[in-house]
Structures are given as C-alpha cells and as structure tokens.
Amino acid sequence: MTAWDDDTAQRYADKYGGDASIFEVLNAAGIADGADVIDLGCGNGSALAALADRAGRLAGVDPTPRMVEIARERCPGADLRVAPGEATGFGDGDFDVVMMINVIHHLDDISAGLAEANRLLRPGGLIVIGGEVFSTSMVPEGQDYAGALEAAGFGAVERRDLSGAFITTARKEG
Ligand SMILES: C[S@@+](CC[C@H](N)C(=O)[O-])C[C@H]1O[C@@H](n2cnc3c(N)ncnc32)[C@H](O)[C@@H]1O
C-alpha cells in the first residue's frame, strides 16, 4: 500500500493525524486505567497522547522515522522506537494491551505482526485492531481478522461496527 517516507508522514500527520476513527476505537476498546500499552504503527502518536494521563507504561513503534519524531514531541513519556510492527524489539509479555489502529493493512506480513503482538502481551492481554472501514478496493483481503487472530493464539475475538469505524478485540490465550 502507501510507501511511507518523511514527506508522506508529515502530510499524514497534518491531514489525518487526529482522525475521529482513532478516538472512536479508543473509546470502544475498554483499556483499563494503569494498563501497560504499546501502539504498533503509532504514527504521529495521537492514540498514545490520548492515553497519556491514565495508562501505565506507554510505548510505540513505527518504521517511518518522521512519524516517530512527531510522536516523541507529543508523547515525551512514551518509549517510542523506529521499528516495524512485525519485529518491535520489546520483550515477551511486556504489555497488557497492544493497539493497531488504522495500521494492520499496512503491515508487510499480517501473520507476523499478530504473532509479534501475541508475544508482547501477558496472558489474557488485549489486542485492539480498528480504524476506518475500507472498501475491498483498498483492502482486497477485507477487514475480518478473526481467522488470523485465532491462528496467532488469540481467543474471544469480537468485531463491532462503530459509527464511522470498526473495532476488533481479542485476548491472548493462556
Ligand atoms: C494510516 S497511518 C496510521 C497511524 C496511526 N496508527 C493513526 O491511526 O493515526 C499508518 C502507519 O503505519 C505505519 N506502518 C507502515 N508499515 C508498517 C509496519 N510494517 N509496521 C508498523 N507500522 C507500519 C506507517 O508508518 C504509518 O505511520
């Protein structure tokens, strides 16, 4: 899909970086206060900034350096790294929640990204996938990630349509 570089990152941050879908997903996600949260494909940091006053440890990765630069300015307390969602460099079981908002269709390898999300979570940990609803011309594989989540070791998969977005949540089994 989109080739992300510093110019694209700046344009995205200026135009869509505070998109309503991000906050719809966050409001529906049921993230507990004090949870340790990592945002895979954190972009310019909008979701992390919205959680800053109530989360525990906050972290994020994005492979686009300019995105991480902007996110660091907005979320000085978060541990933000330039890395893909498929290989974050964080430790096993470091987090209670993994978020992937408006991002899963950008991954080079969705199965690898979900396996990495599973590795990062503590048992029972929550994965939150969501964002804008795209037509199949944008995401020919669709936006139903239930099968991929189950294959990656998640259970209790639930998808909901929100007013202008979708959310899929699931729990790490074990
Ligand atoms: C549409 S933006 C969404 C950013 C942010 N989550 C939001 O909702 O504003 C997609 C993001 O995916 C990032 N991205 C691209 N390939 C990625 C990968 N393999 N792993 C993680 N993020 C990736 C891009 O750099 C970009 O920041």
The ligand as an SDF file (V2000), in Angstrom:
LIG
                    3D

 27 29  0  0  0  0  0  0  0  0999 V2000
   -2.5480    5.2850    8.3480 C   0  0  0  0  0  0  0  0  0  0  0  0
   -1.1500    5.5060    9.3740 S   0  0  0  0  0  0  0  0  0  0  0  0
   -1.8770    5.2360   10.9840 C   0  0  0  0  0  0  0  0  0  0  0  0
   -1.0720    5.8250   12.0740 C   0  0  0  0  0  0  0  0  0  0  0  0
   -1.7640    5.8340   13.4530 C   0  0  0  0  0  0  0  0  0  0  0  0
   -1.9560    4.4950   13.9930 N   0  0  0  0  0  0  0  0  0  0  0  0
   -3.0760    6.5690   13.3700 C   0  0  0  0  0  0  0  0  0  0  0  0
   -4.1440    5.9380   13.4880 O   0  0  0  0  0  0  0  0  0  0  0  0
   -3.0260    7.7860   13.1490 O   0  0  0  0  0  0  0  0  0  0  0  0
   -0.2820    4.0080    9.0630 C   0  0  0  0  0  0  0  0  0  0  0  0
    1.0310    3.9020    9.8050 C   0  0  0  0  0  0  0  0  0  0  0  0
    1.5420    2.5780    9.5830 O   0  0  0  0  0  0  0  0  0  0  0  0
    2.9310    2.6950    9.5860 C   0  0  0  0  0  0  0  0  0  0  0  0
    3.4750    1.4510    9.0250 N   0  0  0  0  0  0  0  0  0  0  0  0
    3.7920    1.1270    7.7520 C   0  0  0  0  0  0  0  0  0  0  0  0
    4.2970   -0.1200    7.6880 N   0  0  0  0  0  0  0  0  0  0  0  0
    4.2840   -0.6020    8.9630 C   0  0  0  0  0  0  0  0  0  0  0  0
    4.7090   -1.8190    9.5780 C   0  0  0  0  0  0  0  0  0  0  0  0
    5.2300   -2.8190    8.8690 N   0  0  0  0  0  0  0  0  0  0  0  0
    4.5800   -1.9300   10.9210 N   0  0  0  0  0  0  0  0  0  0  0  0
    4.0410   -0.9440   11.6600 C   0  0  0  0  0  0  0  0  0  0  0  0
    3.6230    0.2340   11.1360 N   0  0  0  0  0  0  0  0  0  0  0  0
    3.7550    0.3920    9.8110 C   0  0  0  0  0  0  0  0  0  0  0  0
    3.2050    3.9570    8.7890 C   0  0  0  0  0  0  0  0  0  0  0  0
    4.4990    4.4480    9.0100 O   0  0  0  0  0  0  0  0  0  0  0  0
    2.1180    4.8650    9.3480 C   0  0  0  0  0  0  0  0  0  0  0  0
    2.5620    5.5930   10.4500 O   0  0  0  0  0  0  0  0  0  0  0  0
  1  2  1  0
  2  3  1  0
  2 10  1  0
  3  4  1  0
  4  5  1  0
  5  6  1  0
  5  7  1  0
  7  8  2  0
  7  9  1  0
 10 11  1  0
 11 12  1  0
 11 26  1  0
 12 13  1  0
 13 14  1  0
 13 24  1  0
 14 15  1  0
 14 23  1  0
 15 16  2  0
 16 17  1  0
 17 18  1  0
 17 23  2  0
 18 19  1  0
 18 20  2  0
 20 21  1  0
 21 22  2  0
 22 23  1  0
 24 25  1  0
 24 26  1  0
 26 27  1  0
M  CHG  2   2   1   9  -1
M  END
$$$$
